[in-house]
Amino acid sequence: MAPSSSIAVRELPLFPLPEVVLFPGRPLPLHIFEFRYRIMMNTILESDRRFGVLQMESSGNPASVGCCAEIIRYQRLPDDRMKVLTLGQQRFRVLEYVRDKPYRVGLVEWIEDRPPQKQLNSLGSEVEQLLRDVVRLSAKLTDQNIELPDDIPSLPRELSYWVASNLYGVPAEQQSLLEMEDTAARLEREAEILTSTRNHLAARTVLKDTLKS
């Protein structure tokens, strides 16, 4: 097993979701309707309101690394269904499964990024600028008013989570970013993804302008 900066080991109820990768600090709204997960939610609402979110991979197996979610607020619906708003907390690695019924529970260890070996502010600024370029080109290409929110994190690690959580349609890539324990490596990979996207959008924008003229 790869070394990690584990702080503690604990049992955690687990909620596998297809094509969903939760990151620390990011919201995740859920509609709870399956009987076993209604039991889970009612149980954890009586404790610390925390459970683990794992991506259900294409193989049908849950990923080994996920993110703890904390219920911020909830609304009970008819038939004991529930709407919950959760917020991503610490990442974790599943060490073993403790039980499967009525819902899956795992023994997990918390994982954190290793302390950076260099200043990451310039790398973070580069990623943010690439993100702004992608949004600007997307807006121009689609003739829509698209703007980034004002509350984008400024700290490199939090920014890396924010960017990763907003990559749509690439859950395998998101899972890889979630599993990284190096903020610089995560930002560098995001810079590669955003650069490729920017170049693609720029080429399409030039083509669009050429056809207009």
N, C-alpha and C positions, 0 to 999 in steps of 0.2 A: 504494500500500500504506500502511495506517495506521501511524503511527510507534509504536514500542514500545521498551521498555528491553531490547533484545537484548544479551546478554552474550557469546554466542559462536554460531557456526554450525557444525553438524556433521551427518554422515550418521547416520541412525537407522533401524533396522528397524521396520516399522510393522505393527500388528496391528489391523485394523478389526473392530469388534464391533457388531452391531445392538443399539440401545437401551441401550448401556452407555456411561456418561460417568464417567471416572475423575478424581478430584480429588487434589491434593497432600495427602499425609499419610494417605490412606485406603487400606485393604487391598482387594485384588481377587484372589480365588482363581480359578484357571482349570484346566480339563481340556483338555489338548492332545492332539488325536487326528488332525487333518488332517496329511498328509505334509509339506506345505510348512512348516507351523508347528512340526512336530517338528524339521525341519532348522533352523529359526530358533532354537528353544530350545537345541538342542545347540551351535549356533554361538555364541550370546551367553553361554552358560555358560562358554565358554572365554575370554571377554573381560570386559566390565564388568557383565554381567548386566542390561543395560538395553535396553528397547525402548519404542516409542511405542504408546499405545492411542488409537485414533480411533473415534468413534462412526460407524457406518455409517448414514447418514440414509435416510429413506423413499424418497428419489430413487434410492437405490442407490449413491450416491457417498459416500466418506468425508468427514467434516468436515475443515476446514482447520486447526482448532486442537484439540490433544489434550493428553494428559498422559503424561509419561515414567513407566514402571513399572520397578521394580527387583525382581528375583527374590530373595526372602528365604530361602525354602527350597523344596525340590522332592522329589518321590517318583517314581521310575520305575515304570511299570506294564507288564504284558505287552504284547507287540506294539509296543513302543517308545512306547506312550502315556505321558503324564506328567501328574501333578498338581503345580501350582506355586502358591505363595502369593507375590503381589507387593504392593508398596507404592508408592503414587503419589509422584512426586518433582516435578520442575519441569514447568510447562506449556510448550508449544511451538507454533509456527506452522509449517506446511509451506510452504516456499518453492518447492520443485519436487520432482518424483519422479525419482530417479536410475535406478531399475530396478524391474521388476515380478516378475522370476522369479529364483530359485524362490519368493521372497516379496518384498513391496513394501519398498523402501528410499527414504526421502525425505531431502532436505537441509532441515534445520529450524533455526529460531532460537528461543532460549529467550525467554519473556516473563514479566514480573513486574508486579505491581500498582504503580501510581505511588505515590510517597510521599503519605500522607494530608495534606490541607490543614487538618484539624481533628481534635480528639480524638474517638475513635470508641468510647470505653468505654461511654458512655450508650446509644449506638445498639446496641452489642453486648448490653448488659444487657436492652434492650427486646426484641431478637430472642430471647434466651434465655428471657425470661419468657413471650413468646408461644408458644414451643416447649413450655414446661411446661404452659401452658394447654391447648394442643392435645392433649398426652399425657393430661392429667387428664380432659378431656372424652371423649377416645376410650376411656379405661378405664371411665368411667362409662357410656358408651353401650353398650359391648360386654360389660359386667360382667366385665372381665378385669383382672388386676393388671399394668398396664403401667408401667414405670418407665424413666426416662432413665438411661444409664450414668453412672458417677461421673467419667469422664475426658473430659467435654466440654471442648474447648479454651476457655480464657478470653481469649486474644488475639483481637482482632476479625477479622483476616484468616483465621486458622486456624478460628475459629468459623464464618466465612462459608463456608469449604470444607466443614466438617462438616455444616452445615445443608443445603447444596446437594446433598451426596452422599446425604442421607437423604430427599430428595424422590422418592417412588416413582411410577412410571407417567407421568412427564412428561419424557422424555428431551430434547425440544426446549427446554424451559425450563431444564433442567440444562445443556445445551450453551450456551445464552445466558449463563448465570451463569459458566460456565467461561471464556468468551471475554472477559468484562468485565475491564478492567485498573484498576478503581477499587473498592477495598474498601467504601467508603461506599455506592456505587451498588449493589453486590451485596447488602449488608446491608439497604438500603432496599427492594430488590425482594423479598428474603426476608421482610421485615416485612409487605409487602403480601400475599404469598402466605399467610403464617401467619395474618394477621388475617382474611382471607377464609375460611380453613379453620376458624379458631376460631369465627367467627360462624355458619358453617354447622352446625358440631357443636353449638354452644350452642342453636340453634333446634331441632335434632333432639332434643337432650336435654330441652328444655322439653316438646316434643310427647310424648316417651316418658313423662315424669313425669305429664303431664296424662292420658294414657290409662291410667296405673296407678291414678290416684286415682278 
